[in-house]
């Protein structure tokens, strides 16, 4: 399969940067909102026809260059024994981790089978569009496992446990990593074309501590894809100065959040690693003129950096106007990037 997205990941020079968005599968799309009126989030994830439909919506509705699997990072904790519910206020575990429950976590790979069916259905319905598979980073999934109240956004219980029970924490992190490795293998066998690891809460602990304890686990997960020649994207949100540790031994591309400029990230990250990002999704609340000013400011970076994928610095917010998103996709595709 040849596409501007996969070509960029492979180091082939293209006429423009490819574009896709995190959280593009649903959320801001009217077609998705309509579907949600008659189906729960769980239904959409576990029914292969519906999951395929939602995954491919942004290709038709926005015109992006790649699809990302419609799923959720928390199905890994669910596969090792956590009782997960998706409520209107967010995900909730009915059996959050406590000191005496660590040894009860047992991996059941059959709980992930629906995802592989979804991938096969997506590839059957669209053979041309590259499909990105993903899972959550070990630290991010770990944090959610201690949350019994979906309205609690602090992760204080998880952080307290992490700092006071390092040995037990590492046991949980290892179980998450082993389950994630099998999950990535299953996604690859089912047909994904690229793999992204979402470490959304990387910055919740100091970068040196993340590098010491978590990064080796993240690399283990990423290596599964790389060993099978599947290109990898690593998203360590708010890693900040930790980006200096990112080199080609870790991933092929690294996704940058909006707190850092692309120019700074390009200086800090090893030159052998490509860059993805990093528009602030809140810019979509601005006027079309202000959005265009922002995009014009990227032309110089885009002209010089062929190893750049346009994306957000995190996912869409639910009330963003999808017409403005569609405008950005059209702009990226039609701009003169002055690439030779």
C-alpha positions in Angstrom: 0.0 0.0 0.0 1.3 3.5 -0.9 -0.1 6.6 0.7 1.2 10.1 1.6 1.0 9.0 5.3 2.9 5.8 5.0 5.4 7.3 2.6 6.2 10.0 5.1 6.6 7.4 7.8 9.0 5.5 5.5 11.2 8.6 4.9 10.0 9.2 1.3 9.7 12.9 0.4 6.2 14.0 -0.3 4.7 17.2 -1.8 3.0 18.1 1.5 2.7 16.9 5.1 0.1 14.2 5.7 -2.8 15.1 8.0 -4.9 13.1 10.5 -6.3 14.0 14.0 -6.3 12.3 17.3 -9.9 11.5 18.4 -11.0 12.0 14.8 -13.1 8.8 14.9 -16.4 10.3 16.2 -16.8 13.0 18.8 -17.1 16.1 16.6 -18.8 14.6 13.6 -22.5 15.1 13.1 -22.7 11.6 11.5 -21.2 10.1 14.7 -23.5 12.1 17.0 -26.5 10.7 15.0 -25.2 7.2 15.4 -24.8 7.7 19.2 -28.5 8.5 19.6 -29.3 4.8 19.0 -26.1 3.1 20.2 -24.0 3.1 23.3 -20.2 3.7 23.2 -19.7 0.1 24.1 -21.9 -1.0 21.3 -20.0 1.1 18.8 -16.7 -0.5 20.0 -17.9 -4.1 20.0 -20.0 -4.3 16.9 -17.6 -4.7 13.9 -19.9 -3.1 11.4 -20.5 -0.1 13.7 -16.8 0.2 14.7 -15.8 0.1 11.0 -18.3 2.7 10.1 -17.1 5.1 12.9 -13.4 4.5 12.1 -13.9 5.4 8.4 -16.2 8.4 9.0 -13.3 11.0 9.1 -12.1 9.7 5.7 -15.4 10.6 4.2 -16.4 13.6 6.4 -13.1 15.3 6.8 -10.8 14.0 4.1 -7.9 13.0 6.3 -5.0 10.8 5.1 -5.3 8.0 7.7 -7.9 6.3 9.8 -7.4 5.4 13.5 -9.1 2.4 15.0 -12.2 3.3 17.0 -11.5 1.8 20.4 -10.4 2.9 23.9 -7.1 2.6 25.8 -8.9 1.1 28.8 -9.7 -2.2 27.2 -6.3 -3.4 28.3 -7.0 -3.0 32.0 -10.4 -4.6 31.3 -8.6 -7.6 29.8 -6.6 -8.2 33.0 -9.7 -8.3 35.2 -10.9 -4.8 35.7 -14.7 -4.3 35.6 -15.0 -1.3 33.2 -18.1 0.8 32.5 -18.3 3.8 30.1 -20.6 6.3 31.7 -21.8 9.6 30.4 -19.1 11.2 32.6 -16.3 9.0 31.4 -14.8 5.6 32.1 -15.3 4.0 35.5 -13.8 0.9 37.1 -16.2 -0.9 39.5 -13.2 -2.7 41.1 -10.5 -0.1 41.3 -7.1 -1.4 42.4 -6.4 -1.8 46.1 -3.4 -3.2 47.9 -4.9 -6.7 48.2 -6.0 -7.0 44.6 -2.7 -6.9 42.7 -2.3 -10.6 42.4 -5.9 -11.0 41.2 -5.1 -9.4 37.8 -5.1 -12.2 35.3 -4.9 -11.6 31.5 -7.8 -12.9 29.4 -6.8 -12.4 25.7 -10.3 -13.4 24.5 -11.5 -10.0 25.8 -9.6 -8.3 22.9 -10.9 -10.5 20.1 -13.6 -8.1 19.1 -10.9 -5.5 18.2 -9.2 -7.8 15.8 -12.6 -8.5 14.1 -13.1 -4.8 13.9 -9.8 -4.3 12.2 -10.5 -7.0 9.6 -13.9 -5.4 8.9 -12.4 -2.0 8.5 -9.7 -3.3 6.1 -12.4 -5.2 4.2 -14.4 -2.0 3.7 -11.5 0.2 2.8 -8.4 -1.3 1.4 -6.7 2.0 0.4 -6.7 4.1 3.6 -3.9 3.4 6.1 -5.2 2.2 9.4 -3.5 3.2 12.7 -3.8 0.8 15.6 -3.0 1.9 19.2 -3.0 1.2 22.8 -2.4 3.3 26.0 1.0 3.7 27.5 1.7 1.7 30.7 1.6 4.7 33.0 -1.6 6.2 31.6 -3.5 2.9 31.8 -2.1 2.3 35.3 -3.5 5.7 36.5 -7.0 4.9 35.4 -7.1 1.6 37.2 -7.3 3.3 40.6 -10.3 5.4 39.7 -13.6 4.3 41.0 -15.3 7.6 40.6 -15.4 8.8 37.0 -15.7 12.4 38.1 -12.3 12.3 39.9 -9.8 13.6 37.4 -6.9 13.9 39.9 -5.4 10.4 39.8 -4.3 11.0 43.4 -5.1 7.4 44.5 -2.9 6.0 41.7 0.0 8.4 42.4 -0.1 7.8 46.1 0.1 4.0 45.4 2.8 4.5 42.8 5.1 6.4 45.2 4.4 4.3 48.3 4.3 0.9 46.7 6.9 0.9 44.0 7.3 -2.9 43.9 3.6 -3.6 43.6 3.2 -0.8 41.1 5.9 -2.3 38.9 4.1 -5.7 39.1 0.9 -4.0 37.7 2.9 -2.1 35.1 4.5 -5.3 33.9 1.1 -7.0 33.6 -0.2 -4.1 31.6 2.9 -4.3 29.4 2.6 -8.0 28.7 -1.1 -7.7 27.8 -0.3 -4.7 25.6 2.4 -6.7 23.7 -0.1 -9.4 22.9 -2.6 -6.8 21.9 -0.3 -5.1 19.5 0.6 -8.5 18.0 -3.1 -9.2 17.5 -3.7 -5.8 15.9 -0.8 -6.3 13.5 -2.0 -9.8 12.5 -5.5 -8.4 11.9 -4.1 -5.8 9.5 -3.1 -2.4 10.9 -0.6 -0.3 8.9 0.9 1.8 11.7 0.9 1.7 15.5 0.7 4.6 18.0 1.3 4.4 21.7 -0.6 7.0 23.7 1.1 8.0 26.9 -1.3 10.8 27.6 -0.2 11.3 31.2 3.5 11.0 30.8 4.0 14.4 32.4 2.3 13.5 35.6 5.6 12.2 37.0 9.1 13.8 36.5 10.7 13.0 33.1 13.7 11.3 34.7 11.5 9.0 36.7 9.4 8.2 33.6 12.7 7.5 31.7 13.9 5.1 34.5 10.7 3.1 35.2 8.2 3.5 32.4 10.0 4.3 29.2 11.7 0.8 29.0 8.1 -0.7 29.2 6.9 1.6 26.5 9.8 0.6 24.3 8.9 -3.1 24.7 5.4 -2.4 23.4 6.7 -0.3 20.5 9.3 -2.9 19.6 6.6 -5.4 18.9 5.4 -3.3 16.0 8.9 -2.3 14.8 10.0 -6.0 14.8 7.2 -6.7 12.3 8.1 -3.7 10.1 5.0 -1.7 11.3 5.9 2.0 11.7 5.5 3.5 15.1 4.4 6.8 16.6 5.0 7.5 20.3 2.9 10.2 22.0 4.5 11.1 25.4 2.3 14.1 26.3 4.1 16.7 28.4 7.4 14.8 28.4 8.9 18.3 27.9 12.7 18.1 28.5 12.4 14.3 28.4 12.1 14.6 24.6 15.9 14.6 24.5 15.8 10.9 25.3 13.8 10.1 22.2 15.8 8.5 19.4 15.4 5.9 16.7 15.8 3.1 19.3 12.4 4.1 20.7 10.1 5.0 17.8 10.0 6.1 14.2 7.9 9.3 14.9 7.2 11.2 18.1 4.0 13.2 18.6 4.4 16.6 20.2 1.9 18.3 22.4 1.1 22.0 22.0 3.1 23.2 25.0 6.3 23.1 22.9 6.9 24.6 19.4 7.6 22.3 16.5 10.9 24.1 16.0 12.0 23.4 19.6 10.9 19.8 19.4 12.8 19.3 16.2 16.0 20.7 17.9 15.6 18.5 20.9 14.4 15.2 19.4 17.1 13.1 17.7 17.2 13.9 13.9 16.6 10.2 13.1 13.0 10.5 14.5 10.1 12.2 12.7 7.8 14.7 14.3 4.0 14.6 14.5 1.8 17.4 15.8 1.0 19.8 17.4 -1.9 22.2 16.8 -3.7 23.2 20.0 -7.3 21.9 19.5 -8.6 25.0 21.2 -7.5 27.0 18.1 -10.7 25.6 16.4 -12.6 28.0 18.7 -10.9 30.9 16.9 -12.1 32.6 13.7 -11.2 31.1 10.2 -8.8 34.1 9.7 -6.9 33.3 13.0 -6.8 29.6 12.1 -5.3 30.5 8.6 -2.7 32.8 10.3 -1.6 29.8 12.4 -1.4 27.5 9.4 0.6 30.1 7.4 3.1 30.1 10.3 3.7 26.4 9.7 4.7 26.7 6.0 8.4 27.4 6.7 8.6 24.4 9.0 6.8 22.2 6.6 9.0 23.3 3.7 12.1 22.2 5.5 10.9 19.1 7.4 9.7 16.3 5.2 9.5 14.0 8.2 6.5 15.8 9.7 2.9 14.7 10.1 0.3 17.4 10.8 -1.9 16.6 13.8 -3.1 18.0 17.1 -1.2 18.4 20.3 -3.9 16.2 21.8 -7.4 15.0 20.8 -10.5 17.0 19.7 -12.7 18.7 22.3 -16.3 17.6 21.8 -17.8 20.9 20.9 -15.4 21.8 18.1 -17.0 22.8 14.8 -16.2 20.1 12.3 -16.5 22.5 9.4 -13.4 24.3 10.8 -11.6 21.0 10.9 -12.6 20.2 7.4 -11.2 23.7 6.4 -7.9 22.9 8.0 -7.6 19.6 6.1 -8.4 21.4 2.8 -5.9 24.1 3.6 -3.1 21.6 4.3 -3.8 19.8 1.1 -4.0 22.9 -1.1 -1.2 25.0 0.4 2.1 25.6 -1.5 4.6 23.9 0.7 7.4 24.8 -1.7 8.9 21.4 -1.4 11.4 20.5 -4.1 
